Amino acid sequence: MSAASAEKRVVIEATPAAVATRVADRFLTRLRARTENGRLAHIALTGGSMGGAVLRATLEDPRSSTIDWALVHFWWGDERFVARDDDDRNSLQSRQALLDHIPVPPENIHEVASPESGMTLDEAAAAYAEELARYGTDEHPWPAFAVCFLGVGPDGHIASLFPDREEVTVTDAAALAVRDSPKPPPERVTLTRPVINSSKRVWLVLTGADKASALGLALAGANYANVPAAGARGRKRTVFFVDEAAASEVSPDLIDQAY
């Protein structure tokens, strides 16, 4: 991998809808390249309005019917520890937007346990780590994600790794229980930075003027503990897909409209 390929790059579209369409296009292109020779593709999804928008755009693209979804495994970068049918569940949003509408085997959908499973929050985090380990590589007890999608909060958080909290610096676990989250709901399960950064491609999707400062700090190399988005890096590619409203502080030399 060359240094250039791992650099953080920015793709800018005019509107959130155009961002979602652009990301869906790249996602389907990557899935086809990954699975056409029978290889598995592990994907880490994100929640939020743009996470859902990307998946809906993926479903609407005619190429979605050409993907062998039996070769694709879906995970989540974080999950809210609420009931499985709660609108706050990232997995519910992903199911409604895409997963319930494609022929993906149920065993390929790896959800974090919900409270009605009888597990505690800590047990749910431990069970998620164990499930990740079932698909581990020679290097790590977790899969190498072909694509890890991340949203970015106005405070620079990714997954449920929030600024200036101990979860941000944990390197000896794959999944963590999060309590007293600064963003509701308070109880969550999150992947850790080592899992995110072992992904082949990390795609951060963010829109809106309220994200401009976080994006600027992330691109400028801010301290990861203070701005978690600054520490997200894929092994092959790290791409920020943003709209014009979020791009006000982006240096022109980081823009890569060809990606």
N, C-alpha and C positions, 0 to 999 in steps of 0.2 A: 504494500500500500504506500503510495507516495504521500508526502506531506500535503501536497496540494489537494489530493482527493479527500483528505480528512478535514480540511478547513471548513469553517462555518460559512455557508453561503445563504443568500436571501433571494427568494422568488416573490415578486410583488404583482398582485392583481388589483384591479380597481375596486372591487366590491367583495364582501364575504362570500356571496354566491359564486363569483368567479374563482375565488380561492378554493372553495370546495370542489368545483369542477376540475380545476387544475390538479389538485391533490389526488382526486379519484382517478384521473387519467394516468398519473404517474404510478399510482398504486396498482392498477390493473396491468400496466406494462411490466411492473416488477413481479407481480404474481405470475404472469404468463411466463416470463423468463425463468422464474424459479421452478415452476412446476412442470414445464413442458417436457422435461426429461425424467419425470417421475420423482423429483425431489420434494421433500416436505418443506412447507413454509410456515414458520411460527411467527405470528403477528401479535403485537401488544397494542390494544386499542386504548383510546382515551374517551372521556365523557365530555360534557359541556355542549354548548350549542354547535360549535364547529365540529366536534367529534361526530355528532349525529348528522350534520350536514354533509360531511365527507362520505359517510356510509350510505346516505340516501342518494348522493350523486353516483356512488359506485353501483348501486342497484339499478339506477336509471340508465347507466351506460350499457349499450347493447353487448359490449364485450364481456360483461359479467356472466353471460350465459355460456361463454366459451371456456371458463376456468374450471378445472377439475377441483372442486371444493373439498373433495375427500382428502386432498393432499394439504389442506390448509388447517392449521390449528390456531384458535383464537384465545387470547389471554387479555388481561387488563392491567394497565400500569398501576391502577389503584381502584379501590372499591369502597363504597360507603356501607358500613355495617348496619344495614336496615333491611326490612322485609324484602323478599325477592320480588314482590309486586309493587314495591314503593317506587314512585317516580324518581326518587333520588338515586336509585341504583343505576350505575353506569351500564351494567350488563343488560338491564331491561331496555334502556335506550338503544343499545346496540342491536338487540334482538328486534325491536320494533322497526329500526331503520334498515337493517340488512339481514341479520342472521336467520330470522324466521322466514325469509323469502328466498333462500338459496338452499341447494341440496347439500348442506354440510352435515356430516354425521354428528349426532348429539355428543358422542365421546370426544369430538374435536373441539368442543366448547368448554373451556376450563374456567368456570366461575368461582369466585371466592364464596365460601359458605356464608349463608345469611343466618340471622338469629333463630329462625324457626327450625334450623338444622339441629338445634340443641347444643351447638358449640358456643363457647365463650369467644370473645374477641381474640384473645391470645391463641386459643385453639384453632380459630379460623385462619390466623396468620401462619401458624405452624403447619396446618393442613395444606395451605397454598404453597408453602415452601416445599413440602413433600411432593406435591403434584408437579411442581417445576422440576424437581430432582429426577422424576421418572423420565424426563426428556433431556437430561443433562448431557453435556459434552465431555470430552476428555479433559477439558480445561476447567469447567465450572459445573456445579450441581444445578444447572438451569439451562434451558435451550438458548441458542444464539438466535435472537429474533432477526428475521429478514428485514422487518420494519418495526420500529417502535414509535408509535404515535404519541405525542405529548401535547397537551394544552399548556398554556403559560398564563398564570394569574397576573393581575396588575402589580402584585408584590414580588413577582418573579418566581413563584412556586411552580413546581412540576410534579405530576402524580399527586401524592399527599406528602411531599417533602417540602416543608414550609421553612421560610428563612429563620435562622437563629434558633433552631430546635435540634435536639440531639439526633433525631432520625436522619438528618441531612448528612451526618458524618459517619454513620454506621457502615462498616465494610465487611463484617463477618456474618452477615445473614442475607438471605434472598428476599424475604418478606417480613414486614414489621407491622405490629399493631400500633395504631395511632390513636391517642386519647386527647380530649380537649383541643381538637383541631381549631385553629383560628377562623376557619371557614366551616359553617355547618354543612352536614351533620357532624357532631363531635367525634364519633368513633368510626375509624376507617382501617383498611389494610392497604399497604403500599409496597411496591417493589423498591429496592434500594438502588443507590447510584451504581454500584458495580454491575448489577443486572442490566440496568438501562444502558450503561456504557459498553457492555459486551455485545450490544446489538450491531448488526452490520450497518443499518441505516437508522438514524434518529431523525424523525421529521417532526418539527415543532410547528403547530398550526395556531395562529393567533390573529385576531382582527380587532379593530377599534382603537380610537385615540388613547383610551385609558391603558393600553398595553405598550404604547410607544416608549415610555421610560424604561420599562422592564426589558424590552427588546434592545434598546440602546445599551443598557448595562450588560446584558448577556453577550452582546457582540463585542463589547469593549473589554471583556475578560475580567469582569467583576469577581470578587471573592465568592466562591461557590456557597459557602455557609450563609452568606448574606443574600445572594441571588442564585438560588439553586439552578435556574435555567442556564446560567453561565457555565455550569459544570457538565451539562448534558452533551455528550459527544459520541457519535457512531464510529465504528471502526473503519467504515468505508466512506460514509457520507453523513454530514450533519447539515440539514437544510431547514431554514425558517421559511415557511409559506405564510405570507402576510398580505393584508390589504393596504391600500394607500394611506388610510388613516393611522395605521400602526407604524408606518415606515418613515415617519418624519425625521427620525434621528439615525437613519441608516446611511452609512458611508457608501458612496457610489461604487467604490472598488469591491464591495462585498456582494453586489447585486449580480445574480446569475440567471437571467431570464431564459437561457437556453436549456436549463435543467428541466 
